[in-house]
Amino acid sequence: MKRFMLNTFLLSLAVALCGCGGSEDDPKPAEVIINVSPETINAPAEGGTYTVSVTTTGKEWGTAMGEYFFTVKTQNTAAQSGTMTITVPANPVAEARSGAVTVMSGTARKTVTVNQAAAEKAAYNAPEGYTLVWQDEFNEGTELNSADWTHEVQKDHWVNNELQNYVNHQSPKGRNVTEIMGGALHINCFKEDGKIYSGRVYAHVNQGWQYGYFEASIKLPKGKGTWPAFWMMPVGNDWGTNPWPMCGEIDIMEEVGCVPNEVSSSIHTQDYNHTKGTQKTNKMTISKAEGEFHTYALLWTADEIITYVDGKVQLSVNKSVIGSSHNQWPFHYAFYPIFNLAWGGDWGGMNGVDENALPVTMEVDYIRVFQKK
C-alpha cells in the first residue's frame, strides 16, 4: 500500500514538473501594439498645431526625440490612450524640412513623421548654405539678456581719448545706457552731473563665432561728437602676447556725426592698421543713415572678409591678396560682435563736439548670426 502511494506521488510530481517546464504550444505574452493617428503631419511653411491620438495595449507610453524643429507636449502617458500636441513654427528658410517623434510602449515603437514645406522666400537675408545659429530680435523684456550680453565698464579716455564713461546698464543716478524698447535695443548717450555716460556691449564675449555671416539693422544718431559702431574683436585674447592690432579687428560699420551719413568698414592687423595709415577700409555715403534703419553685414570665411550696406558690397579683402601670415591675416579664431556709442575721441571729436545734441540714441533692430552648414 505504501509503495502504491509513493509511486502515485512520484507520477504526480513528474506531471507537475513537466507542466512547469512549458511547451512550444504554450501561449506567449501578447506583443504590445501602438496605434497613432495621424502617422504623418504635413505642415505648411507658416506652421501650425496638430493633435496626434495615441493608443497602446501596454500599460503606459512615452516619447523619444533627438534634435527637432517642432515642440511636443504629451497628455495621459500613464494610461493606454492619450494625445500628443505637436507645434510646428514657421519655416524661416526656403528649404523643406522633416523630423520625427518616436512613441514607445514597452518594447514597441511607432514613428510619427513631421514634414514642413519650404518658405516661398527665406525669412532672413543670408548667403546660400548658411543657417541661423543665434539671433537677438530685442522683442522681449526691457533689458539685455545677461546670458547673451556683457556690458563694458570703463572711465572716460580709456581708448581713443573718448569722452564717455561706459557703465553696466545704468548711470549712477539710474538712467539706462542700454534698454529694450519698441522692439529694438537702445544705446543711450547722455550727460549727467558733468559726465558723459554711454553703453558698449558684447555678444557672447566668451564664445563668439569663427567665420559666418553677421547682420544687424541699425539706426544711427545725429550730432557732432557721436561715434556709433558695429564691430568684432577676438575671444579670450592674450593682450600680452597678441596685442592690438596684431590680434585683429573687424569694423563692420562706423560713422562719426561730424561727417553725417558716411559709413565705413575696416580691418586692422599688425601690418594693416590706421596708426600706420595702411588699414584696409572703404567709405560709403548713404541716404539717411542717421535717423533710419539700414542693414550692415559681414561675410567672413577662412580666406575672405566682405562687408555690406543694405546688401551692397562695402569692403572686400582677400587673404591671398594681402598675405596669410598672422601679422597680415589674424582672422583665424573666434571673434565676438560689439555695439557701442562713443562720444568725442580722436575720430568722433576731430571737429569738436556739440553737447547740445545730447542725449542721443543708437538703435539696433536685430542682430543675426549665420554659419555654413
Salt bridges, closest charged atoms under 4 A:
GLU39 OE2 - LYS110 NZ 3.60
GLU95 OE1 - LYS373 NZ 2.74
GLU137 OE2 - ARG368 NE 2.82
GLU143 OE2 - HIS169 NE2 3.32
ASP148 OD1 - HIS204 NE2 2.85
ASP156 OD1 - HIS157 ND1 2.70
ASP193 OD1 - LYS173 NZ 3.08
ASP251 OD2 - HIS268 NE2 3.17
GLU292 OE2 - LYS288 NZ 3.62
ASP303 OD1 - LYS319 NZ 3.37
ASP310 OD2 - HIS294 ND1 2.66
GLU355 OE1 - LYS191 NZ 2.63
GLU363 OE1 - HIS186 NE2 3.63
GLU363 OE2 - LYS219 NZ 3.68
